[in-house]
Amino acid sequence: MSSEENLLPLIVEPEQLAEHLDDPQLLIVDVPLRSESYDEGHVPGAVFLDFRRLMRGEGEVPNEVPSPEALSRLFSSLGLTRDTHVVAYDDEGGGWAGRLLWTLELIGHTRYSYLNGGIHAWRQAGQPVSHEPSAATPSEYEAEFLHPQVAIDRLELQERLGEKGFAVWDARSPAEYRGEKGENRQLGHIPGAVNMEWTEAMDKERALRIRDYAELITELEALGLTPDMEVVTHCQSHHRSGFTWLVGKALGFEKIRGYAGSWKEWGNRDDTPIEK
């Protein structure tokens, strides 16, 4: 679907969202890191989502994508329909909101937006907050992986390392990237990966909105990442890289993909190549 048919642009400002709060097509989802954030005040009409439901929650790689059955239950409980336009936001500059939008892309639901800067930007813009929980109207949503190319698994990633036009954006901290810290059997990074920590793409002066696009494109180019490339982004659990995936998409990286296994998978095996 072309963006012209979408109710709102991919990255939406508080003022734009405020004009659409009563639109019946809109589903606003607050997916905060601190669950108390929702009770402390949320965008009027927003429903709360526990971010843990965006991950499988079991097995060796609990941060993997949930099954289509689990995602069908999740999105039905939120009241998602094919016509719904989802606006996601959080309290931390876009990590879990990005993971939610990446998950929607994975199941082929392309009507979605990110509230730029999340609740911090909404408050800074002087928009009203609600303290009343909003109940979703359940739906019957059947999720299937219609856009599997927005994800990548370990085997494909390993096979394609070093391929021309293919790159890895590690969204973790420089210390994790360099192998100086981390709770994994192996420390370091995927060979050839470049590092820009997720928070580096946030504007601390503007309530954690995405930073100036031209500056970000210049900085990513300096790292060897350009919008025409196929870029895979990851962190430890594909939470921080939910945001870097979204940033890439906003900057026109049309082939950006998320590696949900992330370092939790890559760094806890004996057969994955690692650089420090």
C-alpha positions in Angstrom: 0.0 0.0 0.0 1.3 3.4 -0.8 1.8 5.9 2.0 -0.7 8.2 0.3 -3.4 5.9 1.3 -2.3 5.9 4.9 -4.1 8.1 7.4 -0.8 9.5 8.8 2.9 9.5 7.8 5.4 7.0 9.2 6.8 9.5 11.6 4.0 11.6 13.1 4.3 14.7 15.3 2.2 15.3 18.4 0.2 18.1 16.7 -0.6 15.9 13.8 -1.8 13.0 16.0 -3.8 15.4 18.2 -6.0 16.2 15.1 -6.8 12.6 14.6 -7.5 11.3 18.1 -11.2 10.8 17.4 -10.6 8.9 14.1 -12.3 5.5 14.4 -9.6 3.9 12.1 -6.9 4.8 14.6 -5.4 2.4 17.2 -2.9 4.2 19.5 -0.7 1.8 21.4 1.5 2.7 24.3 4.2 0.1 24.8 6.4 1.5 27.5 9.6 0.2 29.1 8.2 1.2 32.5 4.6 0.0 32.8 3.9 2.7 35.3 4.4 5.2 32.5 0.9 4.4 31.1 -0.8 5.1 34.5 1.2 8.3 34.9 -0.5 9.7 31.8 -0.9 8.5 28.2 -2.2 9.8 24.9 -6.0 9.9 25.2 -7.5 6.7 23.8 -4.2 4.8 23.8 -4.3 1.2 24.9 -1.5 -0.4 26.9 0.7 -3.2 25.6 3.1 -5.2 27.7 6.3 -5.2 25.6 7.0 -8.8 26.7 4.2 -9.9 24.3 6.4 -8.9 21.4 8.8 -11.7 22.2 8.4 -15.5 22.3 9.3 -15.6 26.0 10.6 -19.1 26.0 13.3 -21.4 24.6 17.0 -20.7 24.0 16.2 -17.4 22.3 13.3 -15.9 24.2 13.5 -12.6 22.3 12.6 -14.4 19.0 9.4 -13.4 17.2 6.2 -15.0 18.7 4.4 -17.7 16.7 1.7 -16.5 14.2 -0.9 -18.0 16.7 0.5 -15.9 19.6 0.6 -12.8 17.4 -3.0 -13.5 16.2 -4.1 -13.5 19.9 -2.0 -10.4 20.7 -3.4 -8.3 17.8 -6.9 -9.5 18.3 -6.8 -8.5 21.9 -5.7 -5.0 20.8 -8.5 -4.8 18.3 -6.5 -4.7 15.2 -8.3 -5.0 11.9 -7.0 -4.8 8.3 -8.3 -1.2 8.1 -6.8 0.0 11.4 -4.0 2.5 11.4 -1.7 1.9 14.3 0.2 4.7 16.0 2.8 3.3 18.4 4.8 5.1 21.1 6.7 4.5 24.3 8.5 6.3 27.1 12.1 5.6 26.0 12.6 7.1 22.6 11.3 4.4 20.4 12.7 1.0 21.3 9.6 -1.1 22.0 7.5 1.1 19.7 9.9 0.3 16.9 9.8 -3.4 17.7 6.0 -3.3 17.6 6.0 -1.6 14.2 8.6 -4.0 12.9 6.3 -6.8 14.0 3.4 -5.2 12.1 5.6 -4.9 9.0 6.5 -8.6 9.4 2.8 -9.6 9.3 2.2 -7.3 6.4 0.2 -4.7 8.3 1.7 -1.6 6.7 -0.8 1.0 8.1 1.3 2.3 11.0 3.1 5.3 12.4 5.5 6.2 15.2 4.7 9.2 17.5 8.0 11.0 17.2 9.6 11.2 20.7 6.8 9.3 22.3 5.1 10.4 25.5 8.0 12.8 26.2 7.4 14.8 23.0 3.6 14.6 23.5 4.0 16.2 27.0 6.6 18.7 25.8 4.2 19.8 23.1 1.6 20.6 25.8 -0.9 17.9 24.6 -3.3 16.5 27.1 -2.7 13.2 28.8 -5.3 10.8 30.1 -5.1 8.7 33.4 -8.1 6.6 32.4 -7.1 3.2 31.0 -8.6 2.6 27.5 -10.0 -0.8 26.9 -9.5 -2.3 23.4 -12.4 -3.6 21.4 -11.2 -7.2 20.6 -11.2 -8.3 17.0 -10.5 -11.5 15.1 -7.1 -10.8 13.5 -5.2 -13.6 11.8 -1.5 -12.9 11.7 0.8 -14.6 9.3 4.3 -13.7 8.2 3.5 -12.0 4.9 6.7 -9.9 4.8 9.4 -12.4 6.0 12.1 -10.4 4.3 11.9 -7.7 7.0 13.4 -10.3 9.4 16.6 -12.4 9.0 17.7 -15.5 10.7 21.2 -16.4 11.9 21.9 -18.8 9.1 21.1 -16.4 6.3 23.0 -13.6 8.2 26.1 -15.9 8.6 26.0 -16.9 5.0 25.8 -13.4 3.7 28.5 -11.7 5.8 30.9 -9.8 3.6 28.6 -9.7 0.6 28.7 -6.5 -1.4 25.8 -4.2 -0.6 25.0 -6.1 2.6 25.8 -4.6 6.0 25.1 -5.0 9.8 24.2 -2.1 12.1 24.9 -3.0 15.7 22.7 -0.7 17.9 24.3 -1.7 21.2 26.7 0.4 23.3 30.3 0.8 22.1 31.4 -1.3 25.2 29.2 -4.2 24.1 30.3 -3.9 20.5 34.0 -3.9 21.6 33.4 -7.0 23.7 34.1 -5.2 27.0 30.7 -6.0 28.6 27.7 -8.3 28.2 26.0 -11.3 29.7 26.7 -13.8 27.0 29.1 -16.7 26.5 30.9 -14.7 23.8 31.5 -11.0 23.7 32.2 -8.8 20.7 30.4 -8.2 17.5 29.4 -9.8 14.2 32.3 -9.6 11.8 32.1 -6.4 9.7 29.3 -4.9 11.7 29.4 -1.2 12.3 28.2 0.5 15.5 25.9 3.4 16.1 24.2 3.1 19.5 20.5 3.5 19.3 20.4 6.5 21.6 22.7 8.4 19.2 19.8 8.6 16.8 17.7 10.5 19.3 17.6 14.2 19.8 18.1 14.8 23.6 17.2 18.5 23.1 13.9 17.7 21.4 12.2 15.2 23.8 13.9 12.1 22.2 12.6 12.8 18.7 14.6 11.2 15.8 17.5 13.5 15.1 17.9 15.6 12.0 17.7 13.2 9.0 20.4 14.8 6.9 22.9 14.6 9.8 22.0 11.0 10.5 22.4 10.0 6.8 25.8 11.7 6.8 26.9 9.8 10.0 25.6 6.5 8.7 27.3 7.0 5.4 30.6 7.6 7.3 30.1 4.2 8.8 29.5 2.7 5.4 25.7 2.5 5.5 23.8 4.0 2.6 20.0 3.8 1.9 20.5 1.6 -1.2 22.1 -1.2 0.8 20.5 -4.1 2.5 21.2 -3.3 6.2 20.5 -5.7 9.1 20.2 -4.2 12.5 20.4 -5.9 15.9 21.2 -5.4 19.5 20.9 -7.9 22.4 17.2 -8.7 22.0 16.0 -6.7 19.0 14.6 -4.0 21.4 17.1 -1.2 20.9 17.3 -2.2 17.2 13.5 -1.9 16.9 14.2 1.8 17.0 17.2 1.7 14.6 15.1 -0.4 12.2 12.5 2.4 12.4 15.1 5.1 11.9 16.5 3.3 8.9 13.0 3.1 7.4 12.3 6.8 8.1 15.6 7.7 6.3 14.7 5.7 3.2 16.6 2.5 3.9 14.0 0.4 2.1 15.8 -2.9 2.5 16.5 -2.6 6.3 15.9 -5.8 8.2 15.8 -6.8 11.9 17.7 -9.7 13.4 15.4 -10.7 16.2 17.8 -13.4 17.6 20.3 -10.6 18.0 23.3 -11.0 20.3 21.3 -13.2 22.7 21.5 -15.8 20.0 24.7 -15.0 18.2 26.8 -14.5 21.4 25.7 -17.7 23.0 26.8 -20.3 20.4 30.0 -21.9 19.5 29.5 -21.8 15.7 29.1 -18.1 15.1 32.0 -15.9 14.0 32.9 -13.0 16.3 35.1 -10.0 16.1 36.3 -7.7 19.0 
